[in-house]
Amino acid sequence: MFIRSTVLQQQFNKMGKMETGSVALPAIIRSGAGGPESLKMGSMPQAKQHITSGQMHRGHMPPLTSAQQALTGTINSSMQAVQAVQASLDELDALPPLGTDAASQAWRKNKMDESKHEIHSQVDAITAGTASMVNLTAGDPAETDYTAVGCAVTTISSNLTEMSKGVKLLAALMEDEGGNGQQLLGAAKNLASAVSDMLKTAQPSSTEPRQNLLQAAGNVGQASGELLQHIGESDADQHFQDMLMQLAKAVANAAAALVLKAKNVAQKTEDSAQQNRVIAAATQCALSTSQLVACTRVVAPTISSPVCQEQLIEAGKLVAKSVEGCVEASHGATSDEQLLKQVGVAATGVTQALNELLQHIRQYASGGQPIGRHGEATDRILDVTDNIFSSMGDAGEMVRQARILAQATSDLVNAIKADAEGESDLENSRKLLSAAKLLADATARMVEAAKGAAANPDSEEQQQKLREAAEGLRMATNAAAQNAIKKRLVNKLENAAKQAAAAATQTIAAAQHAASSNKNPAAQQQLVQSCKVVADQIPQLVQGLRSSQAQPDSPSAQLALIGASQNFLQPGAKMVTAAKATVPTISDQASAMQLSQCAKNLANALAELRTAAQKAQEACGPLEIDNALTMVRGLERDMQEAKASATEGKLRPLPGETLEKCSQDLGSSTKAVSSAIAQLLSEATQGNENYTGMAARDVAQALRSLASAARGVAANTEDPHARNAMLDCAGDVMDKSASLIEETKRAIAKPGDPDSQQRLAQVAKAVSQALNRSVNCLPGQRDVDNAIRTVGEASKKLLSDKFPASGRSFQEAQANLNEAAAGLNQSANELVQASRGTTQDLAKASGKFGQDFNHFLQAGVDMAGQSQSKEDQTQVVTNLKTISMSSSKLLLAAKALSTDPNSPNLKNQLAAAARAVTDSINQLITMCTQQAPGQKECDNALRELETVGGLLENPTEAVNDMGYFDCIDSVMENSKVLGEAMAGISHNAKNSNLPEFGDSVSSASKALCGLTEAAAQGAYLVGVSDPNSHAGQKGLVDPSQFARAKQSIQMACQNLVDPACTQSQVLSAATIVAKHTSALCNACRLASSKTSNPVAKRQFVQSAKEVANSTANLVKSIKALDGAFNQENRQKCKEATGPLIEAVDNLTAFASNPEFASVP
């Protein structure tokens, strides 16, 4: 009996490494050919033949490789993510109640624009990933890059997950405005379903034909297009997309013709091997063209995306490669010239059709529309003049280029004249005709120079004349076509901004997806932090882009886009660096490749954005100051509208706005405004219009943040009086700032005018005072100010010369003072805790502190009245004044921390102020109470320990400058002292050695305080070294260093002008000034070298120069005073301290910008 079995299935079997596996294959049970048969004994049945056709049994397929298994795992996890997306799209996002004022309406519009941008960029990534899967799986499975396929799958699923969030928010906003958000959710579900179907067909173990994958990919493209139509974000018009599909089908038709010609070759070939080769090449050609059509269907809705264009071009390359293979196989199979000619003609047809398709794509990539006669002529003029410059020495080539140049300028002149005739504004028409005349005159001069060069080809002088004439023509072109050039530069910037925002969005999605497979938490945390900063910047970039597109002729919108682009560059570059550093730590290869590709795309997009922003800045820069003034006046009107809405009861906080957040934002934006104003004053003094314009823009942007924060505070404040005060003060800041910018415009025209400088300083001071008033309107701040006033009013009692006895006994006064001291010390500690909490906590604690201080001071005054001698009374009053000063500093530190809780070292300054209050209370108690021996020391120790106890609650910041091993040494040393002191306490108490007992208690308290500080610092250092801790970022400058230097310089200058200052003290003060100003100048030099912001770089250098020059003048006057210690030289020295203090103040204000600060 013979059984014949023929199995037909596409296989790609190649030699490779040995793989371990089972050779046993499952049996195939099939029905008999003729149904059931009867069994006959004694005879053999006839031979049977049975042909079975269909798909091969899965058990007979080759086993999956490790790369295929990894891809299977990636696809399975991605399908789970897609299922989660489908489930999440059942409901809209819940929107909080919104007001009807301008800010609420702007929030709605901006959120819709941002959501649309994010959805669009994510759909771009999904379609590009789909096309990539189609291209990557086209060839031999043994040669397929499964990691790249996994990267494409990961890109699709991660962007789909992020897209669903934006869809839910946008759908909710559409419903809120009367639209149909449910239809949008349905479109998103359709896309998720299409992605799910495609992933199923892409499984390495799938036995479905490849056509199913191409069909599924096409469905993804169709669903993507429908989703974009729902949000009004279709990339191109329908005509463009139809033409794209027609061109792709034209390639397919041309390829079909080539396949027929190749089959003719195969039929005439007798060699079966060559015949099979031709057939295989023709089949591959047909497959690659069908794949091109599928890719076109996928990316057509998102063709504006460079990554989508790249995938379509890649599919085109595969077609070109298959055409080459078909031609090569035909040449190897036959020598019939007629057949080969037919194949060649057909191959040329495919190539031409393919080139037309690629040209269509490139046209859209360059902007989608022709650049117009202005643009074409201007480009040609600029290019040809470059050619003339580079052809110096070759007179013939220079003359040839000059002819082309003459024609281009003639076209431009005619275009400008046509514009002038169609211009309704006579003034604009006159300007256009004047520009055309200048251009025509420059062209005439260039033609004459060209004639001279043609007549004297060996004359270097004539060539130089032609070059100069071409340069003059180039300048005239730039002047004539300035508006057209500016418009094109802005269009390029818009495109670059769009691509940068999209690349950043996709990088963030890749970073979030990679988190689960990142083995280095510290690197991941740094990446997450940089992503957060960029995510905060993307909305501003999108808003600038949309505004510029909606108002193409608005200088304000263009400058806003330029500013947003420039602000985006630095955080974007940091995210690229963090992403590249994170890639090696990601264990999942597909996720690592996705993040790497996204970081590369973002880096390229940022490079384009940087170039485009710089060119647009050069074209639009002179309008910066006017635009800043317009923006600030607009913010002033916004504050007035917000107040009107508040009066009507319609002012509502925007989503995410809380009282605490807005209060902190107001505090940090106040610092940013102060820093920007210092920068503006410096640039205005020097008279540089370009840099002054940039500084004015920075002021306006900082004021916009302040206005937003002020509105948020008002919306979260229930008290009508406090709410109106906040908005009034913010409006006053805008008004004063607008006056400052107007004064700056006048000062630029007179760079060295002393009157202008004086007016500038006065207006800047008014802005500073208005800023302080707005900060004082914050909840909690008012209560702290009230407490400070309470301390000041109560302390006026200490100015009296007489302190009469209250009538109480000494023991009663002493007990009252001890009780009041305990209450004030406890209130100080509560104030420290409250400054890190809510504004309500701060208000309550500061009010209590003021009351307790009043009680304590009254008890102190009573004790002063009990003093037996005038000297003792004076000492008590002096100690009370010290306590009053320490209390005021404590309140000021609490106030500063509450407005800027993330500011470096403010927490430590607050803790130091609280300890100073405790120490001054202890000094008073020690001096003026008579208690049992040792009791005062015990009370003092309790107060000291109560003050430092808070250090151990949450050691998230450095307490001092000690390193870890210094902390260990300090703990060991203090532990030793503490042990000895505790033993002394026990021993002296038993033996009634009461003075020694008091000393031991004091030693134990100091040792325990030192041990606590060292332990807290050590705990902080252990925490920051833990891989799971949030990595801090070193700032451009150390604000605390600047603050310390400023304080030391001010104190030294005060000593210099003190009439009682001796000659040695003068020299000592001079040394202190020189030391700290030198440190400040070095810090400025380092900061200038590190920053990429050109305005900040220049400002640091200029500030250092001002500090250095004023220091040199002061040192000169000090030397004169040292040589002749008289009143005249002392007065000169006093006058020289003023400019130094002012320069240091300005530098400190500029350095306090939160942008430069460290992130703990």
DRENNU-74610 format. One record per residue (C-alpha): residue in one letter; z, y, x. Coordinates in steps of 0.05 Angstrom, whole numbers, plus 5000, padded with zeros to 4 digits. Layout:
// residues N
AZYX;...
***
This chain:
// residues 1160
M500050005000;F498050685028;I501251345006;R497651985024;S501552635023;T498853325040;V503553915044;L500554625044;Q505355195060;Q504955805106;Q508855645169;F510156015232;N512455485281;K513255675353;M516655405414;G523655645421;K530655455442;M533554815418;E537854885355;T543154395333;G542354155262;S541653555217;V535053175216;A536652855150;L532753175093;P534353085019;A529952594981;I525052834930;I525152454864;R518852554823;S516052214761;G510851674771;A503451824765;G502251394705;G508951364671;P513450744667;E510350094692;S512149364679;L514248934736;K510048314746;M512347734787;G507647374834;S502247894841;M501448564878;P499449164836;Q493449594854;A494150144906;K496050824876;Q494451524901;H498552114877;I497552854894;T503553314882;S502354064887;G507054654883;Q512354984926;M515654624983;H522654364970;R527754835003;G530854255039;H524354165078;M524354885104;P526555025176;P533955205183;L535955945184;T536956255252;S543356635269;A539657305259;Q537257075190;Q544256855172;A546957535192;L541557865148;T543557415090;G550757645097;T548558375099;I544258285037;N549857924999;S554958475014;S549759004996;M548358664930;Q555758684914;A555759424929;V549759524883;Q553359144828;A559359604837;V554760204831;Q551759944767;A558659844738;S560960544759;L555060884724;D557660724655;E561761364651;L561062094669;D565762464716;A571262844680;L570563594690;P576764044689;P576664654642;L572565214672;G572565954658;T566766394640;D567366904696;A562166994751;A565866534800;S566165964749;Q558866034733;A557066064807;W561265434818;R557365064764;K550665284793;N552665124865;K555464444847;M549064274810;D544864494869;E549164114918;S549063484876;K541563524868;H540663614943;E545263024958;I541862574907;H534962774934;S536762635006;Q539961964987;V533861764947;D529661955008;A533761475049;I533260924997;T525660964992;A524961015068;G529460405076;T525360025024;A518760195060;S521959995126;M523759305097;V516559215075;N513859405144;L518959005184;T517958355145;A510358375149;G509257905208;D511557255237;P518757105217;A520156875287;E518357575313;T521857965258;D527358435280;Y532658205230;T537758715256;A532959275238;V531758955170;G539358925161;C539759655181;A534759825126;V538659425075;T545159765096;T541760445091;I539560295020;S546260034995;S550560575029;N546261145003;L545960834934;T553560814933;E554161544954;M548561744906;S552361464846;K558061954858;G553362554857;V549662284796;K556162224756;L558262934773;L551263224759;A550862844693;A557563124672;L555263834690;M548863734652;E552663494591;D557364094597;E551364564594;G548164204535;G543563744575;N542762994571;G547062694625;Q546561994596;Q539061974611;L540662134683;L545761564686;G540461104656;A535361304709;A540461174764;K542060494734;N534560324734;L534160494807;A540260064823;S537159494783;A530559564820;V534259554887;S538058934866;D531658564847;M528458754913;L534358514954;K533957834919;T526757744939;A528357965011;Q533157385024;P530856995086;S531856355047;S527656604988;T521456184972;E518256724929;P511356954951;R510957604991;Q507257944934;N513757934895;L517258324949;L511658844950;Q512058894874;A519658974875;A519059514929;G513959884886;N518859864828;V524160194872;G519260754887;Q517560844813;A524960854794;S526361364849;G520861814824;E523561784752;L530561954777;L528062554815;Q524262794754;H530662764713;I534163234761;G527963684770;E527163514844;S520363194847;D517563284918;A510263414902;D505963544841;Q502862974805;H495963144832;F498363064903;Q501562394889;D495462154851;M491062354910;L495861994957;M495161344917;Q487561424912;L487061504987;A491460894998;K487060484950;A480960744986;V483760445050;A484859785012;N477659794985;A474859935054;A479059365082;A476458905027;A469359065050;L471458905122;V474458245099;L467858045066;K463958205129;A468857805170;K468057215123;N460557245134;V462057185208;A466556595196;Q461356235154;K456156305209;T460956055263;E460655315282;D466855315325;S472555145276;A477855465321;Q474156125323;Q472756065248;N480155975234;R481756565279;V476957025241;I479656795174;A486856905197;A485057605222;A481557785157;T487357525117;Q492157945158;C487858555147;A488058445072;L495658345074;S496858975115;T492659405068;S496259135006;Q502659285043;L500160005056;V498860094981;A505859824966;C509060305017;T505160884987;R507960714918;V514960694948;V514961354986;A510261774944;P516062084904;T519662284968;I513862435014;S516963095038;S522162695077;P520162595150;V523161885150;C518761705090;Q512662005123;E514461605185;Q514560945146;L507861085113;I504861245181;E507860605208;A504460215152;G497960555171;K498860345243;L499659625220;V493059685183;A489559975244;K492359415286;S489858885237;V482959215235;E482659175311;G484558445308;C479158305256;V473758635298;E476158285361;A476157605327;S469157725300;H466557895370;G469557255396;A466556835341;T459257065343;S454157435383;D449757605323;E448758355331;Q447058465258;L453458135235;L457658495287;K454459165268;Q456359045195;V463458885216;G463659505259;V461159955203;A466259655155;A471859755207;T469760485216;G470160565141;V477360315142;T479160775200;Q476161385165;A479761235100;L486161145139;N485261805175;E484162165109;L490661875083;L494562075145;Q491462775143;H493662845071;I500762665092;R500663155150;Q498263715105;Y504363625061;A508863555121;S506564235146;G508764565081;G504564275026;Q500364905019;P495265255062;I498365795104;G493366325080;R488566785117;H494167195147;G497466585176;E491166255201;A488566885234;T495367055264;D496166355292;R489166375321;I490367055353;L496966835384;D493966185409;V487666505437;T491467055473;D495566505506;N489066185528;I486566845557;F493066925596;S492466225624;S485066305642;M486166875691;G481066775748;D475866455703;A472067045675;G467266615635;E472766265598;M476466915586;V470267235555;R469066625511;Q476266655486;A475467405475;R469667275427;I473966795386;L479567305388;A474967855361;Q472967425302;A480267245287;T482467975288;S476568165244;D478967645193;L486067925196;V483768645188;N479668455126;A485568065097;I490268665107;K485169145076;A484468685016;D492068685008;A492169445012;E486969504957;G490969054912;E497569414926;S500169844869;D505270214913;L501470784948;E506470815005;N505670065020;S498070135014;R498170695065;K502470275113;L497669685107;L491570115120;S494970435180;A496669745208;A489469525197;K486870135234;L491570015294;L489169295296;A481869495292;D482870005349;A486269475392;T480568995377;A475469515399;R479169625465;M479368875476;V471868805462;E470369355513;A474669015565;A471168355551;K464368685562;G466768955628;A469368265649;A462667945628;A458668455668;N463168365729;P465467645729;D468267685800;S472368315788;E479868185785;E480868895760;Q476468765699;Q480068115684;Q486768475688;K484069005639;L482068455592;R488868135597;E492368795583;A487768925524;A489368225497;E496868375504;G495969025465;L492168655411;R497668135407;M502868685397;A498669015344;T497868345309;N505368235307;A506368935279;A500768875227;A502568185203;Q510168275209;N511668105136;A507067495137;I510067255202;K517167355176;K515466985112;R512766395152;L518766385197;V523466385137;N519365815106;K520065415169;L527565555169;E528065325096;N524564675113;A528964575175;A535264725135;K533264225081;Q531963675132;A538463825171;A542563795107;A539263145087;A540262835156;A547563045155;T548562745086;Q545562085108;T549662085172;I556062175132;A554061585087;A552661155149;A559361355179;Q563161165116;H559560495111;A561060335185;A568560455177;S570059745155;S566859435218;N569359945269;K574259635317;N576660295346;P580860685294;A581461295339;A573861355346;Q572961255272;Q578261775256;Q574862275300;L568162125267;V571362205198;Q574362865218;S567763135242;C564362885179;K569463275136;V567863915174;V560363815164;A561363625091;D564764295081;Q558764655113;I553164295076;P554464665010;Q553665335044;L547165115076;V544564845010;Q546565494974;G543165915027;L536865475022;R536565504945;S537866254945;S532366384995;Q527465954957;A529266294891;Q528766994921;P523266954974;D522967714984;S530467834987;P532968025057;S540067865034;A538167155015;Q534367055080;L540167305122;A545066865084;L540666265101;I540366465174;G547966545176;A549165875142;S544265535189;Q547665815251;N554565625224;F551964915212;L549664795284;Q556264715319;P559764245271;G553263855264;A552863765339;K560063535342;M558663015288;V552662765328;T556962685389;A562462325350;A557361865317;K554161675384;A560961545413;T562761105354;V556560665354;P558860195411;T565460065374;I562059805310;S561759045307;D556558995251;Q549759085286;A546159325223;S551459865210;A551460075283;M543860135283;Q544060545218;L549161025247;S545261085312;Q538761235276;C542061745230;A545362095290;K538662125325;N535262405264;L540762915255;A540263125328;N532763245320;A533863625255;L539164065288;A534364225346;E529064435295;L534264835256;R536765195319;T529665405339;A527765615268;A534266015258;Q533366375325;K526266585309;A528066795238;Q534067185266;E529467575313;A524867745254;C530467925204;G536068155250;P535768915241;L537768835168;E544468495183;I548969105175;D545869335110;N546268625083;A553568565103;L555069215067;T551468975004;M555268315006;V562068655012;R560569134955;G558568534914;L565268194930;E568868824907;R565268784840;D567068044836;M574468224842;Q573668734786;E570268214742;A575667714757;K580968214736;A577268354671;S576967594658;A584367544673;T585868094624;E581967724570;G585567074588;K579166734611;L580666674686;R581265934704;P582265604772;L576065244799;P576464484809;G580764324869;E584165004871;T591764974872;L596565534886;E598665224953;K591565114977;C589165804957;S595266124989;Q593865765054;D586465945050;L588366675040;G592866665101;S587666345146;S581966775120;T586167395134;K586567185207;A579067065207;V577767765178;S582268085230;S578767715286;A571867905260;I573868635253;A576268645325;Q569568375345;L565868885302;L569669465333;S568169235403;E560669155390;A560269825353;T563570175412;Q558169915458;G552570115410;N548869445410;E545569415341;N543768675344;Y550668415362;T553968925316;G549768645260;M552067935275;A559368165278;A558468525210;R555667875182;D561767505207;V566368015174;A562667935108;Q563067175111;A570467195126;L571567685069;R567867225022;S572866665038;L578567155028;A575767374960;S575066654938;A582166504959;A584867124925;R581366944860;G584266244865;V591366514875;A590566974815;A587766424771;N593865984788;T598866544776;E601966614707;D605467284717;P600367814694;H603368354740;A602967904802;R595967664783;N593268374776;A596768584840;M593368024878;L586368214852;D587568954862;C589768854934;A583768394948;G579168914917;D582369444961;V580869015023;M573568985002;D573269734991;K576469895058;S572069385093;A565769685063;S567970365089;L568970045157;I561869765158;E558970435135;E562870785191;T560170255240;K552970435221;R554371155238;A557970975303;I551970565328;A547671185326;K552771545371;P555271005419;G559771455462;D562071965410;P569772015412;D570072265339;S566271655315;Q570971195354;Q577071545325;R574471485254;L572870745266;A579970615290;Q582870965229;V578670585180;A580169925216;K587570075211;A586770195136;V583369505129;S589069185168;Q594269505122;A590369275061;L590168565089;N597768575098;R598668815026;S594368255000;V598267725039;N604768035013;C602267924942;L602467164951;P607766794911;G613566664957;Q611467225004;R614067744955;D620767384953;V621067345029;D619568085032;N625068214982;A629867805026;I627668205087;R629168845049;T635868565027;V637568415100;G635369115120;E639269465064;A645569055078;S645069195152;K645369945140;K652869855132;L653069725207;L650670425222;S657270725200;D662470945250;K668370745206;F670070055179;P676370115136;A680669515123;S679269155057;G686569025042;R686068275055;S690367925105;F687267705171;Q687666975150;E684067125085;A678567525121;Q677866965172;A677266425118;N672266855080;L668066945144;N668066195159;E665966035088;A660366555090;A658066315158;A657465595132;G653465845072;L648766275114;N647565715164;Q645965225107;S641265735075;A637665825141;N636365075145;E634065065072;L629265635087;V626265235145;Q625064645099;A622365075042;S617265425086;R613864745094;G614064615019;T611364964957;T611365714944;Q616765604891;D621265274942;L620265854990;A621666364936;K628166024917;A630565914988;S628966625012;G632566914952;K638666484966;F638366675040;G638467415022;Q644567334978;D648266915029;F646667415084;N649467975041;H655867585030;F656367415104;L655268125126;Q660568375078;A665367855107;G663568095177;V664768815160;D671568625131;M673068265197;A670968895235;G676069285194;Q681468795216;S680068935290;Q686069225327;S681969625378;K675570035377;E672669595431;D673768955390;Q670769295329;T664569505368;Q663668795394;V664068515323;V658969015298;T654268865356;N654568115339;L653168275266;K647068685287;T644668095328;I645467635268;S641668135225;M635868155275;S635767395281;S635667335205;S629767805199;K625967415252;L627466775215;L624767055149;L618567315184;A617366635217;A618166285150;K613266775119;A608166655173;L608665905169;S608065885093;T601266255096;D598565845154;P602265175158;N596964885205;S597665435257;P599865165325;N607065275346;L609265645283;K613765075263;N617065085331;Q617865845327;L621165765260;A625965225287;A627565675346;A628966265299;A633765825258;R637465605322;A637966335342;V641366495275;T646265915286;D647766125358;S649066845337;I653666615280;N657466175329;Q658366745377;L661467185323;I665966625297;T668366465368;M670067195381;C673567415318;T677266825289;Q683966545307;Q684465815291;A687965205316;P685465025386;G678964625381;Q677464805309;K672365345327;E668764875374;C668364345319;D665664845268;N660565105319;A658364395336;L657364225262;R652964835253;E648864675315;L647763955295;E645864155224;T640464615253;V637164095298;G637763515248;G631063695216;L627263545280;L627862805269;E625262795197;N617862845212;P616162935286;T608763095277;E608563675325;A610763785397;V617864065402;N617164295475;D612764195535;M616063565562;G612062935578;Y614062245555;F617762055619;D621162735620;C623662575550;I626361895574;D629962235631;S632862765585;V635262235535;M638561845591;E641862455621;N644362725554;S646662035534;K650862005597;V653762695584;L654962515511;G658661885530;E663162255578;A664362805526;M666162305472;A670961965519;G673962655535;I674662815461;S678462165450;H682762235512;N684562965503;A686062875429;K690962315444;N694362715499;S694163375460;N690163725515;L687364215464;P683264695509;E680064095544;F678863785475;G674864405454;D670764385518;S669163645506;V666863805435;S662264355460;S659363895514;A658263345463;S654663825416;K650064095470;A648563395495;L647163145425;C642463735411;G638763615477;L638262875462;T635563025392;E630163485419;A628062985472;A627962415422;A623762825373;Q618863015428;G618562295452;A617262045381;Y611662545374;L608462315440;V609061585418;G605861755352;V599962125381;S598561555430;D598161055373;P590960845359;N592060955284;S594361675291;H589662255275;A586662515340;G587763255352;Q582263705376;K583364205432;G581664905411;L577565415448;V583865815463;D591365725457;P593666255407;S600966155427;Q599166325500;F595866965476;A601867135432;R606867015489;A602667425537;K602167985486;Q609768005476;S611167995551;I606168555564;Q608968985507;M616168895533;A613969055604;C610469685580;Q616669895541;N620769825605;L615670235642;V616270825594;D623870775589;P626871405622;A632570975649;C627770505685;T629070465760;Q623770405814;S625069665825;Q624569535750;V617869905749;L615169435802;S617968835766;A614569055701;A608069165738;T608368455765;I609468175695;V603568575668;A598968345724;K601067625716;H599767595641;T593368015639;S590567575694;A592166955652;L588867275591;C582567445630;N582066735657;A582966445587;C577366905562;R572866685618;L573965945602;A573066055528;S566566435539;S563865865581;K565765345529;T563365665464;S556165595440;N556966195393;P553266775428;V557267315393;A563966995410;K561566875482;R559867605489;Q566367835455;F570867425501;V567367715562;Q567768425535;S575168355515;A576868095584;K573268705615;E577269185570;V583868845589;A582068835663;N579869565664;S585969815627;T590469395672;A587069695734;N588370395707;L595670235693;V596669925762;K593670545792;S598570995755;I604370525773;K602570585847;A602571345840;L609371305806;D611970855861;G609571355913;A612571955877;F617871765826;N617472405784;Q616672595710;E609272765716;N607372085744;R611871745693;Q608072095637;K601471875666;C604171175670;K606271215597;E599271455576;A596070875614;T600070355576;G596870555509;P589770305524;L592469655553;I596769505492;E590869665447;A586169215487;V591168645486;D592368735411;N584868705398;L584068095441;T589867735408;A587067905339;F580267625358;A583266995390;S587366855327;N580966655290;P582365955260;E575465755287;F578265775358;A584965435344;S586864725361;V587364185308;P594063825316;
***
